[in-house]
């Protein structure tokens, strides 16, 4: 069965807040977001159903649960976006300019409303806060998690029986979760499946209940069907329960002509040199071997496809060890390497020095965001802003 998302079929929603469940006592706060892209209604449908179920079980919930629609106008129109992609404009500069602009684009208004709601919730937060962003894809896929590469995000995400994709922040600018991560909160994205598949809703429902348990809002004993949800997601991913990183993104400009060859699915193994798509009448061949990830099979969007590769667990453990020791402090002993300011948030590396320090080396230390500025490469990570004290006492930590 397919999920209707054409204009008027999802229902003409007017309230951005799907629901708010306040438990019997203060505790963790979980914010679930759905329909940041308006042609992805499955997360909204799942949240609507779960909030009805939870309304009768408040006595078993410790903390607060919020369900929030990201792009309300685009959802009602059945489109990915109206003026521009809402999940590509969450930058400090764009947000700082919102109150100064006389006329806002549609997605700027949506972002302003969402951000105001987030700030209102955070002002009253007394426990650890979690941000969960629901998406679906235009191609067939197993469910998976995407995270910015911080240790807090890793620890929380590793509880789920689904593949985890690291390094999205290195290739996509202006995502909502990237902006939230810069504030230090745990923030993860969950892709439930293909846009119009009924099974995507079921994946979201399972993920919601697992999240509420992992974050400490509900006890496993109070929800006897917990194991069924866990096994359902585990079985949906088969042998893919691994950690991957993005190694390549094929970008598309606004007026480009792009078409994927038919039949590709996320996580499908590809070989180097394999024909993947047609871009401006030229055949696009895979620059690396690995697995294809989120191939584009819709008209709106600027990301043609990604290529991912598996990260060995010894590399994950090594990077965790090095980050805890703050080994990156020693980098400033090298010629041409210094902190941009005293807060040690951004590392500036002379381009000549950077040639001798490979990309995987910086990844080990958590430096995935790179910006070229003259003769220097500016690198930043999420570890130094992570709110470790907020989560330190949680079971998963």
Order of alpha helices (4+ residues) and beta strands (2+ residues): beta-beta-alpha-beta-alpha-alpha-alpha-beta-beta-alpha-beta-alpha-beta-alpha-alpha-beta-beta-beta-beta-beta-beta-beta-alpha-beta-beta-alpha-alpha-beta-beta-alpha
